[in-house]
Amino acid sequence: MRKNKKSHEIDLKSWFFKFRSKWYLFAAFALISLAVAYVYVKTSQRVYQFNATLLLGDQQTGSKKAQELLEVLQVQSKGIKVEDEIGLIQSAEVIREALQGLDFAVAYYKVSDHWLNKIGNLVVEEQYESAPYTVNLDTNAHQLVDVPIVVRVVDDKTYEINIEAEEVSRYDFKTHSVVEAIPEVKFKKQLKFGQPYKSEFLNFTLERNKVEDLAPGKEYYFLINSLESLVKQQQASLGVAPIEREARVLSLSTKGSIPEKQLAFLNKLMETYVARDLEEKNLNGQKTLEFIDKQLATLTDSLRQSKQALSSFRSTNRIANIGVQSNISYEKLSQLEAERAKLNTDKSYFETILDQVQNGNGIAQSVSPTVAGIQSPIINDLFLQLADLNQKKAGYSVTASAENPMLRKIEGEIDNTRGAIVANLKNLIRSADISINDVNQRIARIEGNLASLPEHERRLMDLQNESEFIAKKYDFLLEKRSEAAIALATNTTDKKIVDHASMVGNAPVNVKPKMIYLLALLIGLAIPAGFVILMNNVDNTIQGKDDLSNITSIPFLGVVAHGPKSDKLAVQNMPRSAIAESFRSIRINLQYLMSDSNFKVIGITSSVSGEGKTFCSVNLSTELALSGKRVVLIESDMRKPTFTKYFKDTINVGLSSYLTEGLPLHEVVQKTQNENLDIIPCGVIPENALQLLEQPRMQQLINQLKEEYDYVVIDTPPIGFVSEYFVLMRHMDVNLYVVKHKYTNRDLLHQIEELYAAKKIKNIYMLINDLDYSSTYEYGYKRKAEYYYV
């Protein structure tokens, strides 16, 4: 089981040692980073920052008169928003319009005389007004855009152009559009200064300037910029923001390598924006006038139509003054009704007289028409004649008989007169009926006219009101048109340039050598530090004592120093070496720890082969023997014996011979150069090593050796591969578990840790083999004591 450690604790000494051990990586990466930073500083174009401020003005746009008119006409007018204006300033359309007023179509570059340019054109300077030549483009022809055109001076009168590029665009400056995409362009040509050059790709004239002498062989190059590329460049670097929240003063900023160009662009952009605003307001004024004129034209027609409708209504209904006309109509009606009454009276009289005349009753007593008020001379004469005849008849009747001829004559005349009266009365009655019908018709017409007078009056008032409303609206629009015309003539913009463009500071914002070199140095140190940390996290091997203590709770006994692989018997051959001192310390520590017990059998094992288990067994046995103790070393690893690498004079008998053939002990024990050290090699490799080690004869061997020797050291097989160690473990008084520095995997220690935690293994200690003192801070102090070992 692993010991509980605080995961957040960091061993700074350990990390510092690891970093120091890789000092060469830090030095190399620091130099590389500084070199890259130097190249970046020298090759990067200096970019400067430029600022300007702009006032947006009032919330409302357009003239006040136009606003009043829109309010009267119930048209909603929206105030501008700062965000909208920022978007407008940064829009491609406004930037395009500003760039069209600037001469940025050609960009000039100069290849500096710097040693880095021997590698390539790395150090390049952009020129503007300081360019030694000017390219005059023929904008009526198509041009190759956004591709470098190299200019090399041949002599005072001649220059050479060279183009090598792929995916090049032919551009039409009239429509500002790409007309053709050319997959590859490659040509070289010599030309004369001031001589126009025309081809399917380029049409220009290159003129010399007096700003700088054109040295022969020196290279320059220029780019013909399309408007779209210029817009993208300026749009990418342009920043617009209010100076503070809810402020209507905007701060415009941009970046560029040529101060003159960026200052001109910012100023032109603000001028374009202000001019567009004034143009828009003038356009609004013009639209207002056009709107009023349209409304006036419409109202003129409406006013004319309303007047015509009113006049037509009066003419059709014969209305001059509706009040007077109504009085006249009532008077006529009264007259007609009186006339109708008189006609009805006359008719009744005529009918009564007719009835009397026809029936002969009371004819003499009939009222004369003149007395009745009827003016009819014929009837009056007939009635007078009838009266005279009746008087004559009455006179003759007194003196004459009925047969008197005169009386009969008078009676005949009376009958004739009566007939004439009847005929005339009938005529008068018919005439009265006609007159009555006529009067009734006239009365009906007048009554109809009088009945329609309220509707006519309402209709007349509607027409009059409509005509008056249109007339007032027409007069109002005439007044507003005059005001709008005056406002248009005196129109100004409420957007103003507060501060013209200026450069921020004197140093570039992108290239700050001190900061870049410092950052490069930090990066140069961070990369190897990260590499060391990464490799440390990836490396799952044992790194030292502290690393081992974090993995297992098995006690730690000591370390074996790193030494040459060629000398297997370092303790005997180099007694003053660091390796010999390591085994000496291990022997002393072991004897001190086991002082309370009479231990004799020492078992040495490891996780896997290659960790130095046999090396430790041989050298620890040698150290014990050099201390004056009788020691026997047993090679129990009968699967992969290695004693022949340490003891060259060994014979081919050993432990397997003792266990299988029954050889006596003195025949399998072999002497070494050290008189106190004997060995029992593996012997012939058996097929059943595990079964041999489990035999009682193995216990007999250990018991016999314990009687004859002070220490019995058993070199056991590694527990990670085979299980012989667990068979031999019962014979051992103390167990040494060898791990190799930066070789043994941490995960291999889980099995032995579990056995120790379960108390199935006792008296076990850990050894770190092949530890290089210079590669770990835990034993770094021992490097200073190396002279003690020689």
FIGU-265463 format. One line per 10 residues: number of its first residue (from 1); their letters; for each residue x, y, z of C-alpha. Coordinates in Angstrom, 3 decimals, decimal comma. Layout:
N
NUM	a	X Y Z  ... .
***
This chain:
790
1	mrknkkshei	0,000 0,000 0,000  1,171 3,468 -0,723  1,686 5,891 2,066  -0,723 8,780 2,363  0,925 11,954 1,149  -0,466 15,417 0,664  -0,969 15,626 -3,075  -0,573 19,393 -3,095  2,898 19,346 -1,561  5,623 20,207 -4,063 .
11	dlkswffkfr	9,234 19,332 -3,445  10,899 22,455 -4,788  14,400 21,137 -4,114  13,681 18,056 -6,167  12,331 20,046 -9,087  15,193 22,520 -8,919  17,665 19,658 -9,027  15,874 18,096 -12,008  15,905 21,394 -13,853  19,575 21,962 -13,011 .
21	skwylfaafa	20,508 18,531 -14,262  19,083 19,496 -17,673  20,831 22,879 -17,787  21,991 22,282 -21,321  18,370 22,090 -22,526  17,582 25,401 -20,861  20,661 27,007 -22,382  19,918 25,648 -25,867  16,256 26,643 -25,883  17,023 30,057 -24,399 .
31	lislavayvy	19,533 30,731 -27,177  17,114 29,478 -29,833  14,252 31,587 -28,438  16,427 34,697 -28,286  17,606 34,055 -31,850  14,020 33,687 -33,043  13,093 36,844 -31,143  15,951 38,702 -32,801  14,809 37,600 -36,241  11,227 38,579 -35,386 .
41	vktsqrvyqf	12,304 42,015 -34,157  14,359 42,651 -37,267  11,899 41,244 -39,798  8,624 42,560 -38,370  7,255 45,757 -39,765  6,807 48,426 -37,140  3,111 48,987 -36,512  1,983 52,248 -34,925  -1,349 53,208 -33,400  -3,372 56,263 -34,363 .
51	natlllgdqq	-6,390 57,867 -32,696  -9,056 60,434 -33,555  -12,326 61,566 -31,968  -15,671 62,278 -33,559  -18,851 63,870 -32,146  -22,150 62,298 -33,186  -24,297 65,285 -32,173  -28,022 65,362 -31,508  -30,244 62,322 -31,239  -32,389 63,444 -34,164 .
61	tgskkaqell	-31,305 63,678 -37,758  -32,633 66,034 -40,388  -33,930 69,586 -40,098  -36,339 70,642 -37,355  -38,878 71,749 -39,942  -38,783 68,321 -41,503  -39,259 66,767 -38,068  -42,243 69,044 -37,368  -43,719 68,121 -40,723  -43,254 64,406 -40,019 .
71	evlqvqskgi	-44,916 64,833 -36,642  -47,884 66,664 -38,193  -48,195 63,940 -40,809  -47,922 61,333 -38,041  -44,749 59,807 -39,435  -42,507 58,394 -36,692  -38,934 59,665 -36,693  -36,337 57,497 -34,975  -33,255 58,875 -33,282  -29,856 57,432 -34,104 .
81	kvedeigliq	-28,111 54,925 -31,857  -24,420 54,993 -31,041  -24,093 51,295 -31,878  -25,650 51,877 -35,291  -23,289 54,740 -36,019  -20,287 52,661 -34,958  -21,409 49,923 -37,312  -21,830 52,479 -40,075  -18,330 53,901 -39,585  -16,842 50,395 -39,635 .
91	saevirealq	-18,896 49,298 -42,625  -17,169 48,320 -45,825  -19,198 50,875 -47,792  -17,964 53,896 -45,800  -14,372 52,614 -45,753  -14,561 51,952 -49,491  -15,792 55,478 -50,181  -12,999 56,912 -48,030  -10,325 54,818 -49,763  -11,568 55,863 -53,167 .
101	gldfavayyk	-10,547 59,396 -52,250  -6,996 58,309 -51,338  -4,082 57,202 -53,467  -3,468 53,812 -51,868  -3,721 51,743 -55,019  0,035 51,040 -55,117  2,102 49,986 -52,089  5,894 50,377 -52,290  8,433 48,184 -50,488  12,212 48,297 -50,122 .
111	vsdhwlnkig	14,501 45,324 -49,413  16,951 46,564 -46,748  20,682 45,889 -46,712  20,557 43,534 -43,749  22,489 40,298 -43,344  19,217 38,405 -42,759  18,232 39,170 -46,353  20,994 36,808 -47,476  18,654 34,040 -46,363  15,658 35,648 -48,070 .
121	nlvveeqyes	13,754 38,915 -48,228  13,136 38,957 -44,485  13,827 42,606 -43,632  11,494 44,658 -45,806  10,424 48,271 -45,313  7,217 49,751 -46,687  7,571 53,173 -48,297  4,993 55,815 -49,071  6,047 59,288 -50,028  9,714 58,328 -49,657 .
131	apytvnldtn	9,631 55,751 -52,463  12,313 56,430 -55,105  9,868 55,765 -57,932  6,190 56,229 -58,705  3,912 53,785 -60,496  1,238 55,517 -62,576  -1,523 53,009 -63,286  -3,769 53,023 -66,317  -7,064 52,458 -64,512  -8,876 52,011 -67,812 .
141	ahqlvdvpiv	-7,054 48,704 -68,338  -7,035 45,529 -66,316  -4,200 45,007 -63,795  -2,700 42,167 -61,780  -3,494 42,856 -58,129  -2,284 41,663 -54,734  0,900 40,129 -56,107  4,454 41,471 -55,503  6,112 42,883 -58,608  9,874 42,941 -58,127 .
151	vrvvddktye	11,736 45,963 -59,500  15,504 45,644 -59,982  17,481 48,646 -61,154  19,728 47,867 -64,132  21,140 51,348 -64,791  20,035 54,961 -64,717  17,552 54,476 -67,530  16,594 50,824 -67,333  14,893 48,636 -64,793  13,711 45,060 -64,734 .
161	inieaeevsr	10,389 43,742 -63,450  9,899 40,172 -62,366  6,683 38,396 -61,356  6,364 34,815 -60,084  3,034 33,981 -58,486  0,133 31,562 -58,504  -3,619 32,184 -58,360  -3,386 35,815 -59,421  -6,408 38,026 -60,105  -6,918 40,449 -62,987 .
171	ydfkthsvve	-8,772 43,455 -61,676  -10,979 46,069 -63,287  -10,527 49,418 -61,512  -13,603 50,892 -63,173  -16,028 48,404 -61,651  -13,683 47,352 -58,830  -14,209 43,692 -59,566  -12,108 40,661 -60,485  -12,511 39,802 -64,135  -10,262 36,748 -64,290 .
181	aipevkfkkq	-8,310 34,364 -62,048  -4,975 33,315 -63,548  -3,518 30,021 -62,211  0,113 31,060 -62,666  2,010 34,120 -63,820  5,735 34,119 -64,456  7,612 36,612 -66,591  10,581 38,959 -66,543  11,061 42,036 -68,659  13,388 45,048 -68,946 .
191	lkfgqpykse	11,802 48,469 -69,378  12,760 52,119 -69,557  11,948 54,629 -66,861  9,082 56,831 -67,993  8,107 54,460 -70,791  4,515 53,168 -70,641  4,222 49,410 -70,409  1,130 47,706 -71,751  0,352 44,012 -71,766  -2,494 41,678 -71,032 .
201	flnftlernk	-1,465 41,683 -67,375  -0,150 45,158 -66,578  -0,556 48,703 -67,825  1,546 51,293 -66,043  4,363 53,799 -66,251  7,219 53,813 -63,751  8,672 57,264 -63,098  11,810 58,036 -61,091  11,649 60,300 -58,065  14,373 62,468 -56,624 .
211	vedlapgkey	13,792 61,252 -53,086  16,412 58,506 -53,223  18,962 57,360 -55,743  18,207 54,061 -57,408  21,423 52,086 -57,069  22,027 49,522 -59,828  21,283 45,976 -58,713  19,159 47,072 -55,796  15,771 45,421 -55,473  12,426 46,958 -54,699 .
221	yflinslesl	8,929 45,679 -55,205  5,433 47,074 -55,295  1,897 45,740 -55,011  -1,159 46,901 -56,884  -3,887 46,714 -54,293  -7,471 45,913 -55,154  -10,055 48,038 -53,419  -11,470 44,969 -51,674  -8,094 44,037 -50,161  -7,570 47,613 -48,957 .
231	vkqqqaslgv	-11,032 47,640 -47,397  -10,347 44,368 -45,586  -6,977 45,611 -44,313  -8,372 48,865 -42,959  -11,534 47,250 -41,640  -9,478 44,685 -39,706  -7,372 47,348 -37,956  -10,122 49,949 -37,414  -11,613 50,236 -33,952  -14,496 52,506 -32,940 .
241	apierearvl	-15,859 52,906 -29,415  -17,437 55,635 -27,263  -15,027 57,345 -24,890  -17,293 56,264 -22,045  -20,636 54,592 -21,571  -23,581 56,436 -23,147  -21,210 59,107 -24,495  -21,776 60,458 -27,994  -18,102 61,152 -28,620  -16,465 58,260 -30,468 .
251	slstkgsipe	-12,813 57,310 -30,368  -11,494 55,979 -33,679  -8,270 53,971 -33,669  -6,289 52,150 -36,305  -2,890 50,562 -36,748  -0,420 50,650 -39,582  3,237 50,748 -40,504  3,119 54,032 -42,449  2,007 56,972 -40,283  1,209 59,209 -43,251 .
261	kqlaflnklm	-1,147 56,654 -44,760  -2,999 55,894 -41,553  -3,352 59,561 -40,609  -4,693 60,335 -44,069  -7,068 57,364 -43,888  -8,493 58,263 -40,472  -9,029 61,900 -41,435  -10,559 60,910 -44,760  -12,806 58,361 -43,061  -14,162 60,977 -40,662 .
271	etyvardlee	-14,612 63,497 -43,471  -16,442 60,896 -45,531  -18,686 59,993 -42,627  -19,528 63,649 -41,905  -20,037 64,373 -45,608  -22,328 61,349 -45,945  -24,338 62,576 -42,976  -24,693 66,044 -44,530  -25,531 64,476 -47,873  -28,122 62,283 -46,192 .
281	knlngqktle	-29,649 65,294 -44,461  -29,698 67,210 -47,749  -31,249 64,171 -49,325  -33,819 64,133 -46,541  -34,471 67,817 -47,216  -34,852 67,151 -50,926  -37,166 64,266 -50,178  -39,125 66,526 -47,835  -39,518 69,118 -50,611  -40,437 66,403 -53,088 .
291	fidkqlatlt	-42,936 65,015 -50,613  -44,481 68,452 -50,038  -44,592 69,118 -53,795  -46,354 65,811 -54,350  -48,770 66,602 -51,562  -49,359 70,078 -52,997  -49,978 68,640 -56,433  -52,445 66,187 -54,949  -54,096 68,889 -52,869  -54,317 71,197 -55,895 .
301	dslrqskqal	-56,291 68,579 -57,759  -58,401 67,859 -54,675  -59,053 71,548 -54,101  -60,078 72,047 -57,731  -62,314 69,004 -57,637  -63,962 70,135 -54,361  -64,680 73,576 -55,773  -66,046 72,069 -58,940  -68,237 69,714 -56,903  -69,558 72,628 -54,802 .
311	ssfrstnria	-70,257 74,738 -57,868  -71,874 71,852 -59,663  -74,054 71,104 -56,649  -75,199 74,738 -56,438  -75,840 74,857 -60,180  -77,677 71,561 -60,277  -79,891 72,429 -57,309  -80,053 76,130 -58,226  -78,775 77,125 -54,843  -77,416 80,608 -54,423 .
321	nigvqsnisy	-78,627 81,314 -50,890  -80,409 78,412 -49,324  -82,173 80,623 -46,693  -83,644 83,081 -49,172  -84,619 80,289 -51,510  -86,512 78,510 -48,737  -88,511 81,715 -47,920  -89,428 82,205 -51,560  -90,558 78,618 -51,792  -92,819 79,011 -48,775 .
331	eklsqleaer	-94,343 82,199 -50,245  -95,011 80,478 -53,540  -96,545 77,567 -51,712  -98,901 79,883 -49,844  -99,896 81,603 -53,066  -100,503 78,334 -54,797  -102,545 77,010 -51,955  -104,678 80,226 -52,009  -105,039 79,874 -55,727  -106,011 76,231 -55,361 .
341	aklntdksyf	-108,577 77,191 -52,718  -110,085 79,825 -54,992  -110,147 77,398 -57,895  -111,855 74,825 -55,747  -114,405 77,488 -54,655  -115,042 78,553 -58,232  -115,441 74,977 -59,255  -117,901 74,307 -56,454  -119,872 77,388 -57,475  -119,870 76,349 -61,109 .
351	etildqvqng	-121,000 72,861 -60,194  -123,778 74,269 -57,970  -124,980 76,719 -60,662  -124,752 73,961 -63,237  -126,871 71,717 -61,057  -129,423 74,508 -60,585  -129,441 75,427 -64,261  -129,789 71,847 -65,362  -132,504 71,005 -62,853  -134,260 74,389 -63,261 .
361	ngiaqsvspt	-134,474 74,857 -59,507  -133,850 78,301 -58,163  -132,166 79,504 -61,259  -133,559 82,903 -60,641  -132,172 82,920 -57,155  -128,683 81,868 -58,255  -125,946 84,202 -57,223  -124,384 86,072 -60,028  -120,817 84,993 -60,791  -119,648 88,530 -60,337 .
371	vagiqspiin	-121,107 88,603 -56,865  -119,331 85,243 -56,134  -116,044 86,789 -57,234  -115,846 84,858 -60,487  -114,663 87,028 -63,299  -116,198 85,464 -66,450  -117,761 88,033 -68,820  -119,539 85,419 -70,916  -121,217 83,788 -67,925  -122,095 87,186 -66,536 .
381	dlflqladln	-123,684 88,254 -69,864  -125,576 85,004 -70,152  -126,841 85,362 -66,630  -127,928 88,965 -67,382  -129,663 87,841 -70,585  -131,317 85,045 -68,662  -132,487 87,526 -66,022  -133,912 89,896 -68,677  -135,717 87,049 -70,441  -137,141 85,841 -67,150 .
391	qkkagysvta	-138,432 89,395 -66,469  -139,990 89,591 -69,923  -141,568 86,206 -69,466  -142,927 87,256 -66,155  -144,409 90,415 -67,804  -146,048 88,466 -70,642  -147,288 85,808 -68,310  -149,434 88,363 -66,543  -151,141 89,600 -69,725  -150,721 86,746 -72,233 .
401	saenpmlrki	-151,639 83,160 -72,318  -149,290 80,228 -72,541  -149,857 80,023 -76,228  -148,796 83,539 -76,836  -146,128 83,520 -79,546  -144,098 86,154 -77,825  -144,154 84,173 -74,625  -143,149 81,036 -76,482  -140,415 82,978 -78,186  -139,125 84,261 -74,834 .
411	egeidntrga	-139,221 80,740 -73,417  -137,227 79,518 -76,444  -134,613 82,198 -75,835  -134,525 81,278 -72,130  -133,862 77,655 -73,041  -131,112 78,632 -75,430  -129,547 80,938 -72,861  -129,778 78,236 -70,221  -128,059 75,783 -72,619  -125,354 78,277 -73,292 .
421	ivanlknlir	-124,881 78,792 -69,540  -124,671 75,002 -69,000  -122,125 74,618 -71,752  -120,045 77,490 -70,423  -120,305 76,205 -66,853  -119,071 72,809 -67,940  -116,190 74,436 -69,753  -115,412 76,464 -66,675  -115,533 73,351 -64,491  -113,132 71,514 -66,846 .
431	sadisindvn	-110,877 74,561 -66,905  -110,988 74,723 -63,112  -110,012 71,027 -62,871  -107,059 71,627 -65,169  -106,000 74,649 -63,176  -106,383 72,753 -59,913  -104,256 69,878 -61,215  -101,625 72,315 -62,365  -101,614 74,069 -59,016  -101,425 70,711 -57,221 .
441	qriariegnl	-98,412 69,748 -59,294  -96,729 73,033 -58,578  -97,484 72,680 -54,878  -96,089 69,133 -54,915  -92,855 70,333 -56,547  -92,422 73,137 -54,053  -93,175 70,799 -51,162  -90,609 68,306 -52,570  -88,057 71,068 -52,833  -88,775 72,168 -49,304 .
451	aslpeherrl	-88,486 68,550 -48,078  -85,058 68,144 -49,763  -83,700 71,395 -48,402  -82,120 69,764 -45,179  -80,268 67,128 -47,273  -79,052 69,778 -49,693  -78,037 71,940 -46,808  -76,051 69,010 -45,215  -74,460 68,079 -48,505  -73,661 71,713 -49,169 .
461	mdlqnesefi	-72,034 72,062 -45,746  -69,979 68,871 -46,310  -68,746 70,163 -49,616  -67,956 73,525 -48,122  -66,109 71,952 -45,139  -64,122 69,635 -47,402  -63,185 72,520 -49,608  -62,157 74,640 -46,634  -60,072 71,758 -45,094  -58,232 71,147 -48,350 .
471	akkydfllek	-57,628 74,859 -48,709  -56,181 75,109 -45,178  -53,981 72,031 -45,724  -52,810 73,488 -48,994  -51,902 76,790 -47,298  -50,101 74,879 -44,478  -48,019 72,857 -46,949  -47,148 76,011 -48,863  -45,857 77,502 -45,638  -43,899 74,348 -44,731 .
481	rseaaialat	-42,437 74,138 -48,195  -41,030 77,588 -47,818  -39,581 76,675 -44,419  -38,117 73,385 -45,724  -36,526 75,188 -48,658  -34,930 77,703 -46,292  -33,738 74,865 -43,996  -32,277 72,973 -46,953  -30,418 76,072 -48,103  -28,932 76,532 -44,616 .
491	nttdkkivdh	-28,543 72,819 -43,727  -25,527 71,718 -41,597  -24,471 68,416 -40,013  -24,435 67,866 -36,267  -21,557 65,367 -36,587  -18,196 67,025 -36,126  -14,542 66,052 -36,082  -13,327 66,823 -32,570  -9,681 65,710 -32,901  -8,007 64,945 -36,192 .
501	asmvgnapvn	-5,921 61,787 -36,441  -2,666 61,682 -34,517  -0,151 58,991 -33,631  -0,274 57,505 -30,134  3,208 57,807 -28,690  6,395 57,471 -30,689  7,079 53,744 -30,367  5,482 50,907 -32,346  2,825 48,881 -30,605  3,758 45,502 -32,033 .
511	vkpkmiylla	7,554 45,403 -31,744  8,933 46,165 -28,279  12,414 44,613 -28,247  12,902 44,453 -24,482  9,541 42,839 -23,894  9,977 40,473 -26,835  13,425 39,365 -25,680  12,142 38,879 -22,130  9,172 36,894 -23,399  11,456 34,837 -25,648 .
521	lliglaipag	13,715 34,099 -22,696  10,747 33,011 -20,606  9,500 30,797 -23,424  13,004 29,393 -23,873  13,031 28,442 -20,202  9,434 27,258 -20,106  9,789 24,761 -22,970  12,540 22,641 -21,384  10,858 23,021 -17,982  7,667 21,672 -19,458 .
531	fvilmnnvdn	9,626 18,921 -21,170  11,268 17,929 -17,878  7,909 17,968 -16,076  6,314 15,936 -18,861  9,077 13,363 -18,896  8,971 13,167 -15,102  5,227 12,506 -15,182  5,574 9,986 -17,993  8,505 8,230 -16,338  7,020 5,556 -14,045 .
541	tiqgkddlsn	10,328 4,256 -12,718  11,857 4,665 -9,271  13,618 8,052 -9,045  14,985 7,932 -5,499  14,406 7,276 -1,840  11,507 9,729 -1,523  9,857 8,268 -4,571  10,213 4,800 -3,078  8,791 5,889 0,269  5,718 7,269 -1,500 .
551	itsipflgvv	5,065 3,881 -3,082  5,755 1,335 -0,343  5,970 1,212 3,424  8,810 -1,335 3,397  11,815 0,055 5,317  14,662 1,477 3,303  18,143 0,040 3,905  20,453 1,880 1,546  21,613 2,660 -1,971  24,248 1,255 -4,298 .
561	ahgpksdkla	26,135 3,890 -6,223  26,389 3,894 -9,979  29,584 2,440 -11,362  31,134 0,976 -14,481  29,379 -2,092 -15,804  32,625 -3,778 -16,732  33,710 -4,365 -13,135  31,325 -6,849 -11,575  33,360 -7,300 -8,356  33,637 -3,616 -7,486 .
571	vqnmprsaia	33,849 -4,176 -3,723  36,869 -6,466 -4,051  38,616 -4,745 -6,959  37,935 -1,110 -5,946  37,576 -1,078 -2,156  37,760 2,748 -2,019  35,141 3,322 -4,704  31,687 4,724 -4,140  30,183 1,302 -4,873  32,322 -0,336 -2,225 .
581	esfrsirinl	31,365 2,381 0,251  27,691 1,797 -0,626  27,865 -1,933 0,209  29,854 -1,133 3,319  27,037 1,164 4,475  24,435 -1,468 3,625  26,352 -4,105 5,658  26,615 -1,819 8,651  22,953 -0,794 8,438  21,875 -4,401 8,126 .
591	qylmsdsnfk	23,966 -5,541 11,074  22,668 -2,630 13,140  19,031 -3,312 12,291  19,363 -7,060 12,944  21,527 -6,751 16,047  18,798 -8,133 18,291  18,449 -11,327 16,236  20,915 -14,033 15,379  20,390 -13,786 11,633  22,441 -15,829 9,234 .
601	vigitssvsg	20,438 -16,368 6,025  20,076 -13,319 3,751  17,808 -13,539 0,720  18,188 -11,054 -2,113  15,542 -10,685 -4,832  14,014 -8,088 -7,174  10,968 -7,554 -9,362  12,391 -8,478 -12,763  15,718 -9,392 -14,265  18,202 -6,634 -15,049 .
611	egktfcsvnl	17,765 -4,763 -11,751  21,169 -5,870 -10,349  19,969 -8,524 -7,910  22,944 -10,836 -8,561  25,337 -7,867 -8,585  24,148 -6,858 -5,131  24,274 -10,439 -3,894  27,892 -10,955 -5,020  29,180 -7,606 -3,772  27,307 -7,712 -0,449 .
621	stelalsgkr	28,700 -11,236 0,121  32,156 -9,939 -0,731  31,756 -7,029 1,715  30,654 -9,419 4,469  33,648 -11,643 3,706  36,029 -8,663 3,740  34,707 -7,766 7,177  36,144 -11,124 8,445  32,982 -13,205 8,278  32,691 -16,617 6,700 .
631	vvliesdmrk	30,146 -16,250 3,884  28,644 -18,649 1,406  26,713 -17,350 -1,621  24,061 -19,600 -3,183  22,791 -19,101 -6,740  19,213 -20,323 -6,470  18,093 -18,773 -9,768  18,284 -22,019 -11,734  16,379 -20,648 -14,698  18,795 -17,875 -15,665 .
641	ptftkyfkdt	22,121 -18,355 -13,860  24,667 -15,525 -14,092  27,464 -16,489 -11,658  29,775 -17,274 -14,554  29,949 -13,516 -15,274  31,321 -12,906 -11,771  33,303 -16,096 -11,064  34,991 -17,380 -14,204  36,602 -20,470 -12,647  33,338 -22,091 -11,581 .
651	invglssylt	32,781 -25,775 -12,376  29,574 -27,184 -13,808  28,274 -28,523 -10,500  26,233 -26,731 -7,905  22,873 -26,484 -6,231  21,024 -28,550 -8,836  23,677 -31,287 -8,506  23,297 -31,295 -4,731  19,510 -31,509 -4,901  19,176 -34,009 -7,739 .
661	eglplhevvq	22,326 -36,130 -7,732  22,884 -36,178 -4,011  26,475 -34,872 -4,213  28,021 -34,080 -0,882  28,286 -30,455 0,185  32,049 -30,143 -0,157  31,758 -31,085 -3,859  29,298 -28,309 -4,736  30,887 -25,552 -2,639  33,547 -23,657 -4,636 .
671	ktqnenldii	36,256 -21,335 -3,400  36,746 -17,762 -4,664  39,639 -15,320 -4,580  38,403 -14,164 -1,184  39,299 -16,791 1,357  36,210 -15,984 3,457  33,798 -16,246 0,522  32,541 -19,505 -0,924  29,885 -19,951 -3,572  27,405 -22,617 -4,586 .
681	pcgvipenal	26,558 -21,953 -8,255  23,440 -23,129 -9,983  25,053 -26,085 -11,681  23,241 -27,843 -14,501  19,976 -26,076 -15,279  17,151 -28,434 -14,246  13,703 -28,726 -15,767  11,873 -28,694 -12,421  13,541 -25,883 -10,448  10,518 -25,204 -8,245 .
691	qlleqprmqq	10,121 -28,849 -7,232  13,834 -29,095 -6,391  13,726 -26,087 -4,105  10,706 -27,534 -2,296  12,579 -30,754 -1,354  13,611 -31,352 2,297  17,193 -31,606 1,085  17,143 -27,831 0,512  16,337 -27,304 4,188  19,118 -29,698 5,115 .
701	linqlkeeyd	21,532 -27,691 2,967  20,581 -24,429 4,666  20,895 -25,906 8,118  24,309 -27,364 7,347  25,546 -24,093 5,862  24,364 -22,135 8,883  26,539 -24,295 11,044  29,648 -23,858 8,901  29,310 -20,174 7,909  28,558 -16,891 9,575 .
711	yvvidtppig	26,268 -15,754 6,763  24,382 -17,580 4,030  23,439 -15,257 1,140  20,881 -16,612 -1,338  20,568 -15,013 -4,773  16,896 -15,776 -5,519  14,919 -15,536 -8,747  12,915 -12,305 -9,335  9,408 -12,504 -7,880  7,856 -10,760 -10,863 .
721	fvseyfvlmr	8,588 -13,746 -13,162  8,666 -16,948 -11,088  7,510 -18,139 -7,663  10,709 -19,796 -6,364  11,292 -16,859 -4,038  8,158 -17,667 -2,043  9,448 -21,261 -1,616  12,848 -20,040 -0,408  11,418 -17,287 1,780  10,879 -19,677 4,720 .
731	hmdvnlyvvk	14,633 -20,299 4,958  15,598 -16,642 5,210  16,205 -14,540 8,289  16,278 -11,252 6,385  15,139 -10,292 2,883  16,629 -7,594 0,686  14,497 -6,316 -2,192  16,537 -4,642 -4,960  15,096 -1,925 -7,197  17,135 -0,226 -9,864 .
741	hkytnrdllh	17,269 3,530 -10,125  15,324 4,782 -13,175  14,683 1,185 -14,270  12,223 -0,527 -11,929  8,595 0,289 -12,660  6,563 1,550 -9,715  3,703 -0,795 -10,532  5,947 -3,853 -9,981  6,207 -3,063 -6,273  2,512 -3,599 -5,576 .
751	qieelyaakk	2,865 -7,357 -5,061  5,659 -7,153 -2,481  3,910 -4,242 -0,779  0,719 -6,260 -0,426  2,660 -9,205 1,072  4,407 -6,897 3,523  1,179 -5,150 4,474  -0,417 -8,571 5,096  2,620 -9,490 7,280  3,407 -12,490 5,103 .
761	ikniymlind	6,981 -11,245 4,717  9,019 -10,080 7,673  12,433 -8,546 8,008  12,426 -7,172 4,467  14,319 -4,059 3,398  14,575 -2,072 0,171  17,795 -1,384 -1,753  18,184 1,098 -4,583  20,785 -0,097 -7,047  22,801 1,816 -9,632 .
771	ldysstyeyg	21,907 5,253 -8,250  23,779 8,051 -10,002  24,400 10,683 -7,354  24,569 13,395 -9,993  21,046 12,628 -11,224  19,214 13,002 -7,905  19,223 15,811 -5,407  18,779 13,368 -2,477  22,404 12,242 -2,666  23,887 15,145 -4,565 .
781	ykrkaeyyyv	26,132 15,946 -1,620  27,999 12,642 -2,188  29,458 13,956 -5,441  31,697 16,196 -3,326  33,046 13,147 -1,443  34,185 11,218 -4,498  37,818 11,948 -3,755  37,471 9,890 -0,557  36,818 6,741 -2,595  39,887 6,830 -4,839 .
***
